[in-house]
Amino acid sequence: MRRACAFALGASMTFLQLSSAVAIAQAGVGSESQTAIDPARLNEHARHQFDAALKSNGLVGPDVKPWHLKVDLQMSLNFAGGPQSFNGSMEEWYAGQYRWFRIYKSERPNWNTSEWSVSKVERYAKKEQHEDFADYSLMTHIARPLIDPLFQAANIKPADELVARNVVMENRAFNCISFSDKSAAEHGKWPEWLVPMMCFDDEAHLRLIRSEKTLLRFDNIQTFQGRAVARDVTITQDGRPLAEIKVTLLETVESIDEGLLKPPPDAVFRPYVIERGYPKPVSVYEVGAHLPPMPNGQPFTGTLLVPVFIQKDGTVKLQRGVSDDSPLGDIFKAVYKAVAKWKFQPYLVDGQPVEADYYVPYMTDGKTFVPSYQRAPAPGDDVAGGHPGI
């Protein structure tokens, strides 16, 4: 308990210090000096630094040889009775960027399974005991930050302007790369959903990623195959601990048995996961739900996230139903029933339609439902979509 409290306090201070440091760094540049500096030169400088960092961080890339990894993990979830922490582990054999075998084990039931990635759009999982495997949560909170922490670099477009800012924190200087103020404004309300602020030390080793209220910290850096890999990764949201990852084994292997990489006959195909920053599905047909009042008689307002599979033809299949004992069960059922009738443009990956795993945001404000494609676009509506989370 003492260790967990210390971790939470340290993480909270880190987030506040980083936010303050960036604010100070931005405030220190007056309008006159901003005008004097050529944005094109700043962008070129930041991109040059970022390109170098991409080649020297993470465990994926065309030059990365096969490896074997073991990880101990701890994740915290919020429940009605308060936050609870769960321990677990992950083991992976990696043969290439889209060819790997991964095992999750945990005291939490839906964090136990084996996964196989055969190609960019073809992944399988073994349903060992539980149908509701939390693959997205484990991927975004454990696998991505450790193995491919800079994956959102793919969202940086040629027209985007980047800037590199010097941030001093805990008596250390970090070089932080992010959208320029101009590009951030162009991307609307949530620019860090697409490209978070990424901070590196003087050796171009990734040390911090900040995205909205989420902070990832990378410590105990190890050089592996010429790349920097953090053996300790911590993630906090709103200053509270979310995940703690510790690498216990990382080794290069000469080759990996093809039998290990091949899904068994009882493995189940898993749809392509639309992660944060990926292109958002485009709906072409929407219907509204007839919502009953809440138990207190008041109308429900807010946004519900409906988990669906978008089929290759754009039709929708609900991932699961609604629990009968939910206090808002009738409202959820009405929304789920409506969204099940929606249709999207086929979701394309490298030009090919795929079955996609997505959370449809259904917003209600007490007014008559209007399909999203008939509404006037608001700032930030073009932000790419994805699952909830970091």
C-alpha positions as CSV (number, residue, x, y, z in Angstrom):
1,M,0.0,0.0,0.0
2,R,2.8,2.4,0.8
3,R,4.5,1.7,-2.5
4,A,1.3,2.4,-4.4
5,C,0.7,5.7,-2.6
6,A,4.2,6.8,-3.3
7,F,3.8,5.9,-7.0
8,A,0.5,7.9,-7.2
9,L,2.0,11.0,-5.6
10,G,5.1,10.9,-7.8
11,A,3.0,10.5,-10.9
12,S,0.7,13.4,-10.0
13,M,3.6,15.7,-9.3
14,T,5.2,14.7,-12.6
15,F,2.1,15.5,-14.6
16,L,1.7,18.9,-12.9
17,Q,5.3,19.8,-13.3
18,L,5.3,18.9,-16.9
19,S,2.2,20.9,-17.6
20,S,3.6,23.9,-15.8
21,A,7.0,23.6,-17.5
22,V,5.4,23.6,-20.9
23,A,3.2,26.6,-20.0
24,I,6.3,28.4,-18.8
25,A,8.2,27.5,-22.0
26,Q,5.4,28.8,-24.2
27,A,4.8,31.9,-22.1
28,G,8.5,32.7,-22.4
29,V,8.2,33.2,-26.1
30,G,6.7,36.6,-26.8
31,S,4.7,37.5,-29.9
32,E,7.6,39.5,-31.3
33,S,10.0,36.5,-31.1
34,Q,7.3,34.2,-32.5
35,T,7.0,36.5,-35.5
36,A,10.7,36.6,-36.0
37,I,11.1,32.8,-36.1
38,D,10.3,31.1,-39.4
39,P,7.7,28.4,-38.7
40,A,9.0,26.4,-41.6
41,R,12.5,26.3,-40.1
42,L,11.0,25.3,-36.7
43,N,9.1,22.5,-38.4
44,E,12.1,21.3,-40.3
45,H,14.2,21.2,-37.2
46,A,11.5,19.4,-35.2
47,R,10.9,16.8,-37.9
48,H,14.7,16.1,-38.2
49,Q,14.9,15.5,-34.5
50,F,11.8,13.3,-34.5
51,D,12.9,11.2,-37.5
52,A,16.1,10.4,-35.6
53,A,14.1,9.5,-32.4
54,L,11.9,7.2,-34.5
55,K,14.9,5.2,-35.6
56,S,16.3,4.8,-32.0
57,N,13.2,4.0,-29.9
58,G,10.9,1.0,-29.5
59,L,11.0,-2.6,-30.5
60,V,9.5,-2.6,-34.0
61,G,11.0,-1.7,-37.4
62,P,12.4,-3.3,-40.5
63,D,15.8,-3.6,-39.0
64,V,14.7,-5.2,-35.7
65,K,15.7,-8.9,-35.3
66,P,13.4,-11.4,-33.7
67,W,13.1,-11.1,-29.9
68,H,11.6,-12.6,-26.8
69,L,10.1,-10.5,-24.0
70,K,8.7,-11.0,-20.5
71,V,6.8,-8.3,-18.5
72,D,5.3,-8.0,-15.1
73,L,2.4,-5.6,-15.0
74,Q,-0.1,-3.9,-12.6
75,M,-3.2,-2.0,-13.7
76,S,-5.7,0.0,-11.7
77,L,-9.4,0.1,-12.5
78,N,-12.1,2.3,-11.0
79,F,-15.1,0.4,-9.6
80,A,-18.1,1.6,-7.5
81,G,-16.3,0.7,-4.3
82,G,-13.1,2.6,-5.4
83,P,-10.0,1.8,-7.5
84,Q,-8.6,-1.7,-7.5
85,S,-5.2,-2.9,-8.7
86,F,-4.6,-6.2,-10.5
87,N,-1.3,-7.9,-11.2
88,G,-0.4,-9.9,-14.3
89,S,2.2,-10.7,-16.9
90,M,2.8,-10.6,-20.6
91,E,5.1,-12.7,-22.8
92,E,5.8,-12.1,-26.5
93,W,7.8,-13.7,-29.3
94,Y,8.3,-11.2,-32.1
95,A,9.2,-12.2,-35.6
96,G,8.2,-9.0,-37.4
97,Q,6.0,-5.9,-37.0
98,Y,2.8,-7.8,-37.8
99,R,4.0,-11.3,-36.9
100,W,4.1,-12.2,-33.2
101,F,2.7,-14.5,-30.5
102,R,1.6,-12.9,-27.2
103,I,0.4,-14.4,-23.9
104,Y,-1.4,-12.5,-21.1
105,K,-1.9,-13.9,-17.6
106,S,-3.6,-12.2,-14.7
107,E,-5.6,-12.6,-11.6
108,R,-8.3,-10.7,-13.4
109,P,-10.3,-13.2,-15.5
110,N,-10.7,-11.3,-18.8
111,W,-6.9,-10.6,-18.9
112,N,-6.0,-14.2,-19.7
113,T,-5.5,-15.4,-23.3
114,S,-3.1,-16.0,-26.2
115,E,-2.9,-13.8,-29.2
116,W,-1.5,-14.3,-32.7
117,S,-0.8,-11.6,-35.3
118,V,-0.5,-13.0,-38.8
119,S,-0.6,-9.8,-40.8
120,K,-1.5,-6.1,-40.4
121,V,-5.2,-7.0,-40.6
122,E,-5.3,-10.6,-39.4
123,R,-5.2,-11.3,-35.7
124,Y,-6.5,-14.3,-33.7
125,A,-7.1,-15.0,-30.0
126,K,-7.8,-18.2,-28.0
127,K,-10.9,-18.0,-26.0
128,E,-9.7,-20.0,-23.1
129,Q,-12.2,-19.3,-20.3
130,H,-13.8,-15.9,-20.9
131,E,-15.5,-14.4,-23.9
132,D,-14.9,-10.8,-22.9
133,F,-11.1,-10.6,-23.4
134,A,-10.0,-7.0,-22.7
135,D,-7.6,-7.0,-25.7
136,Y,-7.9,-3.3,-26.4
137,S,-7.1,-2.2,-22.8
138,L,-4.1,-4.5,-22.6
139,M,-2.8,-3.5,-26.0
140,T,-3.1,0.3,-25.4
141,H,-2.0,0.3,-21.8
142,I,0.7,-2.4,-21.9
143,A,1.9,-3.6,-25.3
144,R,1.8,-0.3,-27.3
145,P,3.6,1.9,-24.7
146,L,6.4,-0.7,-24.3
147,I,6.8,-2.1,-27.8
148,D,5.7,0.7,-30.2
149,P,5.3,3.9,-28.1
150,L,5.6,6.3,-31.1
151,F,3.0,4.6,-33.3
152,Q,1.0,7.8,-33.5
153,A,3.8,9.3,-35.6
154,A,1.9,7.9,-38.6
155,N,-0.8,10.6,-38.0
156,I,1.7,13.4,-38.8
157,K,0.9,14.7,-42.2
158,P,3.2,16.7,-44.6
159,A,1.1,19.9,-44.1
160,D,1.3,19.7,-40.2
161,E,3.7,22.0,-38.5
162,L,5.8,20.6,-35.6
163,V,7.8,22.5,-33.0
164,A,10.5,21.4,-30.5
165,R,10.4,22.9,-27.1
166,N,12.9,22.7,-24.3
167,V,11.2,21.6,-21.0
168,V,13.0,21.5,-17.7
169,M,11.7,19.0,-15.1
170,E,13.2,17.6,-12.0
171,N,16.4,19.5,-12.9
172,R,16.6,17.7,-16.3
173,A,16.1,19.1,-19.7
174,F,13.9,17.4,-22.2
175,N,13.3,18.1,-25.8
176,C,9.5,17.9,-26.4
177,I,8.0,17.7,-29.9
178,S,4.4,18.5,-30.6
179,F,2.1,20.2,-33.0
180,S,2.7,24.0,-33.4
181,D,-0.1,26.2,-32.0
182,K,-1.3,26.8,-35.6
183,S,-1.6,23.0,-36.4
184,A,-3.1,22.3,-33.0
185,A,-5.8,24.8,-33.7
186,E,-6.5,23.4,-37.1
187,H,-7.0,19.9,-35.7
188,G,-9.8,21.2,-33.3
189,K,-10.6,20.4,-29.7
190,W,-8.4,17.3,-29.3
191,P,-5.2,17.6,-31.2
192,E,-3.3,15.4,-28.8
193,W,-5.7,12.6,-29.6
194,L,-3.9,12.5,-33.0
195,V,-0.3,13.3,-32.0
196,P,0.6,13.7,-28.3
197,M,3.5,15.7,-27.0
198,M,6.6,13.4,-27.0
199,C,9.7,14.3,-24.9
200,F,13.2,13.0,-25.3
201,D,16.5,13.3,-23.4
202,D,19.7,14.5,-24.9
203,E,20.4,11.0,-26.3
204,A,17.1,11.0,-28.2
205,H,15.7,8.4,-25.8
206,L,11.9,8.7,-25.3
207,R,11.1,9.7,-21.7
208,L,7.6,11.2,-21.6
209,I,4.4,11.2,-23.6
210,R,1.6,13.6,-22.6
211,S,-1.9,13.2,-24.2
212,E,-4.7,15.3,-22.6
213,K,-4.8,14.1,-19.0
214,T,-2.7,11.0,-19.6
215,L,1.0,10.9,-18.9
216,L,3.4,8.0,-19.8
217,R,6.8,8.0,-18.2
218,F,9.7,5.8,-19.5
219,D,12.5,5.0,-17.1
220,N,15.5,2.6,-16.7
221,I,16.4,2.8,-20.3
222,Q,18.2,-0.2,-21.9
223,T,19.9,-0.2,-25.3
224,F,18.7,-3.2,-27.3
225,Q,19.7,-3.8,-30.9
226,G,20.8,-0.1,-31.1
227,R,17.4,1.1,-29.8
228,A,16.2,2.6,-26.5
229,V,13.8,0.5,-24.6
230,A,12.3,1.5,-21.2
231,R,12.4,-1.4,-18.7
232,D,10.0,0.6,-16.5
233,V,6.9,2.3,-17.9
234,T,4.3,4.1,-15.8
235,I,1.0,5.5,-17.0
236,T,-1.2,8.0,-15.0
237,Q,-4.5,9.6,-15.8
238,D,-5.5,12.8,-13.9
239,G,-2.5,12.1,-11.7
240,R,-3.8,8.7,-10.6
241,P,-1.9,5.5,-11.4
242,L,-3.3,3.5,-14.3
243,A,-0.6,1.0,-15.3
244,E,2.9,0.0,-14.2
245,I,5.0,-2.1,-16.5
246,K,8.4,-3.8,-15.7
247,V,10.5,-5.7,-18.2
248,T,11.9,-8.8,-16.6
249,L,13.5,-10.4,-19.8
250,L,14.4,-9.0,-23.2
251,E,16.6,-11.1,-25.5
252,T,17.3,-11.4,-29.2
253,V,16.6,-14.8,-30.6
254,E,18.1,-16.4,-33.8
255,S,14.7,-17.6,-35.0
256,I,11.2,-18.3,-33.8
257,D,9.5,-21.6,-34.4
258,E,6.9,-21.1,-37.1
259,G,4.6,-23.5,-35.1
260,L,4.6,-21.0,-32.3
261,L,3.5,-18.2,-34.6
262,K,0.7,-20.2,-36.2
263,P,-2.8,-19.8,-34.6
264,P,-4.3,-23.2,-33.5
265,P,-7.5,-24.5,-35.1
266,D,-9.6,-23.3,-32.1
267,A,-8.3,-19.7,-32.3
268,V,-10.9,-17.0,-33.0
269,F,-10.5,-14.3,-35.6
270,R,-10.4,-10.8,-34.1
271,P,-11.5,-7.7,-36.1
272,Y,-9.1,-4.9,-36.9
273,V,-9.0,-2.5,-33.9
274,I,-9.5,1.2,-34.6
275,E,-7.1,2.8,-32.2
276,R,-7.0,6.4,-31.1
277,G,-5.7,8.5,-33.9
278,Y,-6.7,6.1,-36.7
279,P,-9.1,7.3,-39.4
280,K,-12.6,7.6,-38.0
281,P,-15.3,5.4,-39.7
282,V,-17.8,7.4,-41.8
283,S,-21.4,6.7,-41.3
284,V,-23.8,6.8,-44.2
285,Y,-27.1,5.9,-42.4
286,E,-28.1,6.6,-38.8
287,V,-31.4,6.3,-36.9
288,G,-32.2,7.8,-33.5
289,A,-33.2,6.0,-30.3
290,H,-36.5,6.5,-28.5
291,L,-35.2,7.0,-25.0
292,P,-37.3,6.4,-21.9
293,P,-36.7,8.7,-19.0
294,M,-34.2,7.9,-16.3
295,P,-35.4,6.3,-13.0
296,N,-35.7,9.8,-11.5
297,G,-38.0,10.9,-14.3
298,Q,-35.4,13.2,-15.9
299,P,-34.3,12.9,-19.5
300,F,-30.9,11.3,-20.1
301,T,-28.2,13.6,-21.7
302,G,-24.7,12.7,-22.5
303,T,-22.7,10.4,-24.8
304,L,-22.9,6.6,-24.8
305,L,-20.2,4.5,-26.4
306,V,-21.6,1.5,-28.2
307,P,-19.1,-1.3,-28.9
308,V,-19.7,-2.7,-32.4
309,F,-18.1,-4.6,-35.2
310,I,-18.3,-2.8,-38.5
311,Q,-18.6,-5.5,-41.2
312,K,-16.8,-5.4,-44.5
313,D,-20.0,-4.1,-46.2
314,G,-20.4,-1.3,-43.6
315,T,-23.3,-2.9,-41.6
316,V,-23.1,-3.0,-37.8
317,K,-23.0,-6.0,-35.5
318,L,-23.2,-5.3,-31.8
319,Q,-20.3,-6.8,-29.8
320,R,-22.5,-7.5,-26.7
321,G,-25.8,-6.8,-25.1
322,V,-26.8,-4.8,-22.0
323,S,-27.0,-6.3,-18.6
324,D,-30.6,-6.5,-17.3
325,D,-29.6,-5.3,-13.8
326,S,-28.1,-2.0,-15.1
327,P,-29.9,1.0,-13.6
328,L,-30.0,2.7,-17.1
329,G,-30.6,-0.6,-18.8
330,D,-33.6,0.5,-20.8
331,I,-31.8,3.6,-22.1
332,F,-28.8,1.5,-23.1
333,K,-31.0,-1.0,-24.8
334,A,-32.7,1.7,-26.8
335,V,-29.5,3.2,-28.0
336,Y,-27.9,-0.2,-28.8
337,K,-31.1,-1.2,-30.8
338,A,-30.8,2.0,-32.8
339,V,-27.1,1.8,-33.5
340,A,-27.5,-1.8,-34.7
341,K,-29.4,-0.4,-37.7
342,W,-26.6,2.1,-38.6
343,K,-24.4,1.7,-41.7
344,F,-20.9,2.9,-42.4
345,Q,-18.7,3.2,-45.4
346,P,-16.5,0.0,-45.6
347,Y,-13.5,0.6,-43.4
348,L,-10.4,0.4,-45.5
349,V,-6.8,-0.6,-44.5
350,D,-4.3,-0.2,-47.3
351,G,-7.2,0.0,-49.7
352,Q,-8.9,-3.2,-48.6
353,P,-12.2,-3.4,-46.6
354,V,-11.8,-5.1,-43.2
355,E,-14.0,-6.0,-40.3
356,A,-13.4,-3.3,-37.7
357,D,-13.7,-3.1,-33.9
358,Y,-15.1,0.3,-32.9
359,Y,-17.0,2.2,-30.3
360,V,-19.8,4.3,-31.8
361,P,-20.3,7.6,-29.8
362,Y,-24.1,8.2,-29.5
363,M,-24.8,11.7,-28.2
364,T,-28.1,12.8,-26.8
365,D,-29.0,16.3,-25.5
366,G,-32.8,16.0,-25.1
367,K,-33.5,17.2,-28.6
368,T,-34.7,15.4,-31.7
369,F,-31.9,13.2,-33.1
370,V,-30.1,14.4,-36.2
371,P,-27.7,12.1,-38.0
372,S,-24.1,13.2,-37.7
373,Y,-23.7,13.7,-41.5
374,Q,-26.6,16.2,-41.4
375,R,-25.1,18.3,-38.6
376,A,-23.0,21.4,-39.1
377,P,-19.4,20.3,-38.3
378,A,-18.0,21.6,-35.0
379,P,-14.3,22.2,-34.3
380,G,-12.6,18.9,-33.6
381,D,-15.3,16.8,-35.4
382,D,-12.7,15.6,-37.9
383,V,-10.5,14.2,-35.2
384,A,-9.7,10.6,-35.9
385,G,-11.6,8.1,-33.9
386,G,-10.8,5.1,-31.7
387,H,-11.6,3.3,-28.5
388,P,-11.8,5.1,-25.2
389,G,-8.6,5.2,-23.3
390,I,-5.1,6.6,-23.9
